[in-house]
């Protein structure tokens, strides 16, 4: 059972200098191949990738100057995206399995041919004396040891891959992405990989990539193993009002009681931005907003070491139930392509309930700044299976700013808000996996004042004194056990 810990318990963990490390993530504006669906030679592919690796080199030096011990680069940051299975061939390198052999590409460059990118990354880690995680495409011949009887029709495996290097350049981990997101150039690995690597400064780190964070495997499986630090290269396309990058990655950190080192790509056309270093009680992040220059951003933060913890060894606290809620008319509107049941949040203060089938969401609120002539808000509930651009089962409770002053606009994308409320948001979930978030104006995330979990699945989030207008307050429940039904 995985539940999140009360904020007060998180804050009580030791944070002495000896129990901390310095982490860095780099949000990279990828230099792209303008014609990714046209095959190129190996030489042409290297010329392209070296342009991105040159930027990586500059950022590694900057991170090292600031004392970083681990540096994370984003998904697709070296080669780009939108390749076909054949057009990516010039970019592929065959990455040896560190569980099978020990290899330092920087000091032993001649061991394997066509490993120039691995050599550059290895030497980057070695020269700057830091652990380094990057994402690149991997080519593996058939058959794999893990799947001796399986082989793609073209006779080779191609994987979206994270590689991790020790501070002396040794390749210490290789992870193949489990949950692909419309990636025709890559294969799903035939066997789930739960990959970790150890460091002298913070113990064990687990590897995952982008869409993985929405699924049980490998992400929750790693947490169940006791992994408290997750490395997360991503090319995350923001989707408001529930799945913006900083919003959900921070929510996962809170809900799973883990540290997430999230490195996103920066691409305004694809709505990609938002990177961060998230712990259960702190967040160092960057999210570009309209008008910002389209450029990279290095984030560096001191991070407390989280001790390994069994998923049952967490503190819970009973919460006083809300008083009976007022009854108001409900309506259905689409939010994130799902049919949410909504009730409007009217009045200067109140206590509301809205239900989708048997799943009910409750809100006690008091406006501290609100002009109903300018902004409309609603409380929404959804219980069911999301089926657009991925299939996953949900129970979601959310208070959102509507895009306009009509009810039908509730659930649509909103990036700015002026209204502020003090609130208690709660629901009773049929899952232990609930991820809480508070997103406010200018795409900033706030730490809830209090998070509670009571017996029977009841989860409550209490918050006051918002620093900006409320965009979304959300309890995002994942019903992993229903994903395949």
N, C-alpha and C positions, 0 to 999 in steps of 0.2 A: 504494500500500500504506500503510495507516494502522496504526501500532503504538504502544504506549505506551512512554514513556521511563522508564528506571530513576530511582528517586527521587533518587539521588545526582547524576544529571545535571540533574534539575529544580532541585535546590537550588543548583546552580552558576550559574543564570541571575542576571543583575545585578538587585539589589533596592535600588538607591540611591533617595533621595527623588525625584530628578529623573525616575526611571523608574517612578514609581508614580502612582496616582490614587486618589480616594476614591469608592467605590461604595456605594449604598444600595438595599435591597429592602424592600418593605413587605408583610407577610402581613396580609391584610385580612379581617375578619369582615364579609362583605357584608350590607348591608341588602337583603333580598329582597322582591320582589313576592309577596305571599301567594297570588295567583291568576295565575300566569304564563301559563296557557293561555287566559285571558280577554283579548281585545283591549282596549287602553286608548287614549285620545286622546294626541296629542303633548304636550299640556299636562300630563296626568297622568303620562306617562312621564318628562318633564323634572323634575317635582316629586320623583318617586322617585329619579332619577339624581343630582339635586343633593344628596340626603342622603349618598350615597357620595362625591360630589365634594367636599363640605365636609370630609369626613374626609381625603380625599387632600390638600386644601389644608393642613390642619393638619400632616400628615406631611411634606409638601414643605418647610414652614417648619422643622420639626425637623431634617430631613435637611440643609437648607442651613446651619443653625446649626452642624452638626457637620462642615461642609466638604465635603459630598457634591457631586461633579461630575456624577454620573449617578444617576437614581432610577428604579427599576422597580416597577410595580404589577402585580397578578395578572390572570390570565385571568378574564373575566366579572365583574370587580370593580366595575364601574360599573352594570351592568344586571341581573346575576344570570343564572339559567339555567332550564332546563326549559320554554322557550317553544315554541309551535308556529310553523310558518312564517308564519302570519298574525298571531298574537298579538304577535309581536315588532315588528310594523311601526311602532308609535309610537316605538320606541327607535332606529330606524335613521337614520343620517346618510350622505349621499353624500360619501365622502372622495376628494378629488382625488388624482391620482397625482403624487407629488413628482418623479418622473422626467420628467414631461411639463410641469409648470409649477411656478413658485415662488410660495408663498403663506404668509403669516404670519397665521393667523386672529385673533391678538390685536390686531395693528395694522391689519388690513383685514377687520373683521368683516362688512362689508356686501357682500363679494364674492359670497357664497353664502348662500342661505336655509337654515333648519333645520340649522345647524351649531353650535348652542349648546355641545355637549359639546366639540367641537374647539376652540372659542374658550376655554372654561374651562381646558382642558389646556394650550393654547398660552400663555395668560397666566400659568398656574402656573409653567411653565418659565421664562418671561421674568421674572416678578417675583422668582423665587428664584434666577435665574441658574444653572440647571442643565439638563443634558440629561434628558429625561423620556420614558419609554416606558410606554404604557398600552394596554389592550385594550378594544375596543368593536365593535359590529356595524356593518357597512358595506353600503349599498345601491348597486348599480351597475345602470344601465339596459342593456338589450340594444340592439345587440350590443356585446360587448367588442372592443377592437382585437385582443386576443390570441386571440379566438375569434369571428370575424365570422359564422360559420354556425351557432353554437350558442346556445341560449336555453332556460332552464327553462320549463316549461309555463305558469307564471303571468306570464311576460314580464319577469322581473327576476332579477338575481343578488343573493344575500345571503351575506355572508362573515363568518366569525369573524376579526377583524382586529387586528393590532398597529399602533400609530402611534408614531412617534418624533419628538420636537421638539428643536431646537437650543436652546441656553441663551438665545437672544433670542426664542424662540417660533416660529421658522420650522419648518414641517412638512418633515422631511427623509427620512422613510421610511414606507412602508405595506406591510404583509405580510399576505397572506390565508392562513389555516391550510390546510395540505395534507392532514393526516391527522385527519379528524373522528372523534369518539368519541360515537356515538349522539346527534348534534346535528341534530334534524329541522328546525330553523329555518335551517340554513345549507347552502350548496352547497360542494362541493369545487371549487377553482379549476380551470378547464379546462386551464390550463398551469401547470406548476411554477414557483414564484417563488423565486429565490435573492436575498434582499434584505439589503443591508448599508447602514450609514451610517458616516461618518467623524467622528472627534472630534479636537480639537487635543491632547488629553491622553493618549490611548491608541490612536490610530489607528482601525482598522476594527472595528465590531461587527456580528455577524450576528443576524438575528431568527428565532425559532421559537416554537411554542406547544405546550405540554402533550404530547399523544400523539406529536407530531413527533419527540420525542427517542428513540423506540424504532425509528425507521425511517431508512433511508439518505437519503431525500429529505424535507426539505431539509437535515437536520442534518449528516450526514456529508459531503454534497456541499459545504456551506459550509466545513467543515474542510479538505476537499481543495483548496479554493480558497485556502487559507492563512489563513483567518479563525481567530484564536486567542481571541476573546472573543465569547461567545454570550449574548444577552439572552433570558430564558426565563420569560415570564408563563405560569402554569399554574393549573389547578383540579384538582389531583392527588388522587385517591382512593387512600389508602395500601393496599397489598396485601402483607402479610407472608406468607412470610418472605424474599421475594426483591426485591420492588418497592416498598418504602417510599420515600417521597419523598427524604429526606436520604440514604438508602442508595444509591439508584440515581443520583440527580443528582450526588452526590459521586463515584460510581464512573465515570460518564461523563466527568467532568472529569479523573480520573486516567487512564482508558483512552485518551481522545482527546487528552490533553495540552493542555487548553484551560481557560480560565476560563468558568464558568457563573454568571450572575446570575439566581438562581431565586426568583421571587416567587409564593408559593402563596396560595390563599384559605384561610380558617379556617371550617370548618363541622363541628362534632362529629358531627352526625347522618350526614353523608356521609363521615366519616373523612378529612377534608381538613385537613392541617396539615403543616408542614415546609418552611421556606424557607432559602435560604443563599446565601453568596458563596463559591464554590469555585474554587480554583486548583489546579494540579497538585501543590502542596506546602503548601496551607493550606485551612482551612475555618472560616468563621464562619457559624453556623447556629442555627436555633431549631426545636424540635419539641415541641409540647405533648404532655403525657402525662395519663393519667387523673387527674382531680381538678383540673387547671389551669383557671382561668377562661377562658371562651370569648371571647377578645379579640384585637385586632390586635397586631402586633409589628414594630417598625422595626429593621432591622439595618444597621449602617454599618461598613465596613472599608476599610483601606488595601490596595490591590491592586497587585501589580507588573504593569507592562506586559509582555506577552508578544510578542516579536518574531514577525513572520510567518515561518513555517517550512514548507518543502515536506514532504509527508507521508512522503517517503522519507528525509528528513534527520534521522533519529533514531538514538539510540545503542542498541545491543543488547549483551547479555552472555550468554555461555554459562553454564549452570548445571550443577553436578554432578548426575547422575541419582540418584534415590532408590534405595536398596537394594531387593532383591526384597521384595514385600509379602506379609504373611501372608494366608492364604485363610480367609474366614469365610462363613457362609451369607448369601445375599442374599435380599431380598424386594422386592416392588413396593408402593409407596404413592403416593397422589396428592399432589402439591405444586403449587400454583398451577394446578390442573386438568390437570396433565401427569403421566403415569405414570413416575415416577422409580424407578430401581433403587437400593436402599439396602443398606448394611451397617452394623450397629451398631458404635459406637465404645466398646469395652469395654477393660478393663485400664487400668493407670496410665500406660502409654506403649505406643506401637506404630507400625506401618507398615501401612496398609490400602490396598486397591485395590477399586474397584467399577466395573463397566462396563455401559453401555447400548449394546447391539450392539457396534460397534467403538470407541466412544468411552469412554475409561477415565479415571477420576479417582483421584488418589493423595493420601494424607494421611500425613505423619509427625507424630506428636503426643506431647506429654507434659503430663498434667494438673498444674496447679499449685494448683488448688482444685476439688474435685469430690466430691460425695456421690451415689453411684450409686443410693441409696435414694430420692433426691429428684428427680434430673434424669437423663433419658436423651438421648443424642445419637446421630446417625447421619450417615454420609457418603453423599451421593446424586449420581447422574449421570443426565442426560437429553440425548438427541440426537434431535431431531425438530421437527415444526411445531406450535407452540401455536395452538389454534383457537378458544379461548373469549374472547369480547370483544376480538376482533382476531386476525389471522393473521400469524404471523411465525416464522421458523425459528431454532432455538436449539441450542447446545451449552452445557450448564450443569454446573458442578462445585461442590458446596456441602456444607459441614459445618453442620448445623443442630441446635438443641435441639428435641426432640420435645415435643408438647403434654402428653403424659402419660408413663406408664411402660410403655406397650404399643407395640410396633413400628408398629402401624397408625396411631398418632398422629403419626408422623414426617412432617414436611412441612406440618403444620397451623400455624395462626397462633399465635405466641408473642410476648409483649411484654416479658417479664422473664426474667432468668437470673442464676444465682449462680456457675456453674462457669467456670473459666478454664483455658486451655491455651496452651502455646507450640506453634506448628505451622508446617509447610511444606505448602502445598496446591498441587498442580500437575496439569496435564493437557496433552495435545497436541491442539490445535485445528485444524480445517480452515477457519479464518477468521483474519484479522488483527485483527478487531474484538472485543476481549475487555475487559470492564469489571470491575475488582476492587473488592470491598467487604468491610469488617469492621464489623458492627453489634453493639453490646453493650447491656447493660441500660440502661433509661431512654431508649432510642432515641438513643443516641449513636454517632457514627461515628468510627473510628480510622484513622489514617494507617498503612498497612502499613510495617513496618521496611524491607522490601526487595521490589521487584518486578523480575522478570527475564523476558526473552524470548529464547529461543534459536532457532537455525535449525530449520526443520521444523515450526514452529508450537507448540513447547513454551512454556508460560507457567507461571511459578511465583510464589507469593506467600508470603513468610515474615514471621511476626509473633510477638512475645513480649510479656510484661508487660502483659496486658490491664488496662485501668482498671476494667472491669466484666465481669459475666458474659456469655459469648458467646451471642448469639442466632443469628447467621449469619455465616459466612465464605464468600465466594462469588467464583467466576470465571464471569462471565456472558458467554458468547460469542454474538454475533449473526451468523447466516448470511444476510446480506442477499441474497446472490445466489440463495438458494433460496426466497425469500418467495413468488414467483409460480408455483412448481412444484406 
